Amino acid sequence: MLTSSATLVLSSDAVEATVRHHGLDQTLALLVDRLEEAMVRHDSARTVTPARSGFNYERPHPGLVEWMPIHELGRDITIKVVGYHPKNPATFGLPTIVSTISAYDTATGHLSCLMDGVLPTALRTAAATVIATRRFARPDSRTLGLIGCGAQAVAHVHALSRYYDFDRILVHDVSEPAARSLRERCAAFGAAQPEVCDPAEILRESDILLTATSVDVGGGPLFGDLPHRPHLHVNAIGSDFPGKTELPLSLLRRAYVCPDFRPQAVIEGECQRLQPEEIGDDIVAVCQDPKAYAHLRNRLTVYDSTGWSLQDQVALRLFAELAGELGLGEYLEIENTGGAANNPYEFLGADIAPVPVLTVETTRPA
Ligand SMILES: NC(=O)c1ccc[n+]([C@@H]2O[C@H](COP(=O)([O-])OP(=O)(O)OC[C@H]3O[C@@H](n4cnc5c(N)ncnc54)[C@H](O)[C@@H]3O)[C@@H](O)[C@H]2O)c1
């Protein structure tokens, strides 16, 4: 029996108000905990994750819009629709990643929740990185390197700085203004001050490296196979499309490579260039048996982050819960389910005054 035909709409204002109320650090910590719990409990037999798909185009600007579905059997379906338009910041002053996340009731097909996905994507991606980094990096890591200083970099500097006591954050971007302005964008949450460096210094000095670039398809790797610390842990975030990769192949081949979601990573992630036997266990296996992977903290490791719909499901559920406690969000009757089930025209018979039709004078340009 359908109890509500309304959809909970969590606009960007509601998402921001939720984060403000709970605090950025606390929201991130909750997301890290919920995501880790979801990995530990993950049972692939109870979840259906069709391959993500979408439209990829060159005009009017290069980009793609894709959908990322997940069905928890017996519960609900979550779908994130995400746009990737790397010219957005310079051309329109908009983020590269623009998205919404929605949930559907599988008893009826009803859209139960629709939420902004921009801030939740940055937070859930950084939360997933924290989980992988805590499994693979040394706990005494002091230097964070960043290549790519856009939106995801901000969330990652924030998130990783909550779990590691960094003395230095070394950053590089092909856009010098992006690299230089990262310091200002990270000032609010009291991380170590980012220092602009070249990739060789970043590789040489870092304990943990994040690559989060909008490198073009076929434009990688971002750097050559440069000398690095033996225990370096790399979080490769930007490789999430066929042909779009960030790391040198020889580095990958020396590393223990852990994909976030293997079936997707072998098509879109750094794993797309590896043979099956060169790919390590996925992050779910690592979270379910952390002791078995603890020795990897002393070697080169790569977390191949392509972005998994399970992360969006966890983020949507957490924001719906937190916003609900605060009475935030709006319930809207988006779907027309109010009339008789077998008569979509029933509303025409209702005793409601017709809406007056306005006539507008228009003149054709000469
Ligand atoms: N794995 C995930 O779950 C996940 C989630 C969100 C975004 N992403 C990916 O992360 C990447 C970054 O996203 P964003 O939102 O920060 O984008 P953004 O546009 O805000 O930032 C990207 C930055 O990369 C820089 N860049 C491009 N090519 C470079 C190169 N060759 N070397 C150094 N810097 C370079 C750009 O100048 C820009 O500053 C994108 O590729 C996006 O698809 C992955």
PDBQT file of the ligand as one rigid body, heavy atoms in Angstrom, charges set to zero:
ROOT
HETATM    1  N1  LIG A 401      36.331   8.714  -8.959  1.00  0.00    +0.000 N 
HETATM    2  C1  LIG A 401      35.256   9.388  -8.645  1.00  0.00    +0.000 C 
HETATM    3  O1  LIG A 401      34.376   8.934  -7.915  1.00  0.00    +0.000 OA
HETATM    4  C2  LIG A 401      35.135  10.782  -9.169  1.00  0.00    +0.000 A 
HETATM    5  C3  LIG A 401      34.173  11.644  -8.634  1.00  0.00    +0.000 A 
HETATM    6  C4  LIG A 401      34.103  12.949  -9.115  1.00  0.00    +0.000 A 
HETATM    7  C5  LIG A 401      34.989  13.357 -10.115  1.00  0.00    +0.000 A 
HETATM    8  N2  LIG A 401      35.885  12.467 -10.630  1.00  0.00    +0.000 N 
HETATM    9  C6  LIG A 401      36.842  12.866 -11.654  1.00  0.00    +0.000 C 
HETATM   10  O2  LIG A 401      37.838  13.646 -10.996  1.00  0.00    +0.000 OA
HETATM   11  C7  LIG A 401      38.410  14.570 -11.918  1.00  0.00    +0.000 C 
HETATM   12  C8  LIG A 401      38.432  15.945 -11.283  1.00  0.00    +0.000 C 
HETATM   13  O3  LIG A 401      37.117  16.393 -11.072  1.00  0.00    +0.000 OA
HETATM   14  P1  LIG A 401      36.873  17.894 -10.549  1.00  0.00    +0.000 P 
HETATM   15  O4  LIG A 401      35.437  17.989 -10.208  1.00  0.00    +0.000 OA
HETATM   16  O5  LIG A 401      37.898  18.234  -9.527  1.00  0.00    +0.000 OA
HETATM   17  O6  LIG A 401      37.189  18.698 -11.885  1.00  0.00    +0.000 OA
HETATM   18  P2  LIG A 401      37.717  20.201 -12.015  1.00  0.00    +0.000 P 
HETATM   19  O7  LIG A 401      37.482  20.611 -13.401  1.00  0.00    +0.000 OA
HETATM   20  O8  LIG A 401      37.143  21.028 -10.916  1.00  0.00    +0.000 OA
HETATM   21  O9  LIG A 401      39.302  20.078 -11.761  1.00  0.00    +0.000 OA
HETATM   22  C9  LIG A 401      40.145  19.372 -12.639  1.00  0.00    +0.000 C 
HETATM   23  C10 LIG A 401      41.512  20.054 -12.614  1.00  0.00    +0.000 C 
HETATM   24  O10 LIG A 401      42.434  19.216 -13.348  1.00  0.00    +0.000 OA
HETATM   25  C11 LIG A 401      43.332  20.091 -14.017  1.00  0.00    +0.000 C 
HETATM   26  N3  LIG A 401      44.016  19.349 -15.073  1.00  0.00    +0.000 N 
HETATM   27  C12 LIG A 401      43.520  18.938 -16.275  1.00  0.00    +0.000 A 
HETATM   28  N4  LIG A 401      44.455  18.239 -16.943  1.00  0.00    +0.000 NA
HETATM   29  C13 LIG A 401      45.562  18.211 -16.152  1.00  0.00    +0.000 A 
HETATM   30  C14 LIG A 401      46.872  17.631 -16.287  1.00  0.00    +0.000 A 
HETATM   31  N5  LIG A 401      47.210  16.953 -17.385  1.00  0.00    +0.000 N 
HETATM   32  N6  LIG A 401      47.775  17.801 -15.271  1.00  0.00    +0.000 NA
HETATM   33  C15 LIG A 401      47.425  18.506 -14.162  1.00  0.00    +0.000 A 
HETATM   34  N7  LIG A 401      46.217  19.087 -13.980  1.00  0.00    +0.000 NA
HETATM   35  C16 LIG A 401      45.296  18.923 -14.957  1.00  0.00    +0.000 A 
HETATM   36  C17 LIG A 401      42.429  21.225 -14.511  1.00  0.00    +0.000 C 
HETATM   37  O11 LIG A 401      43.193  22.384 -14.838  1.00  0.00    +0.000 OA
HETATM   38  C18 LIG A 401      41.501  21.435 -13.295  1.00  0.00    +0.000 C 
HETATM   39  O12 LIG A 401      42.017  22.407 -12.392  1.00  0.00    +0.000 OA
HETATM   40  C19 LIG A 401      37.562  14.463 -13.187  1.00  0.00    +0.000 C 
HETATM   41  O13 LIG A 401      38.255  13.699 -14.126  1.00  0.00    +0.000 OA
HETATM   42  C20 LIG A 401      36.313  13.754 -12.741  1.00  0.00    +0.000 C 
HETATM   43  O14 LIG A 401      35.733  12.995 -13.777  1.00  0.00    +0.000 OA
HETATM   44  C21 LIG A 401      35.980  11.200 -10.171  1.00  0.00    +0.000 A 
ENDROOT
TORSDOF 0
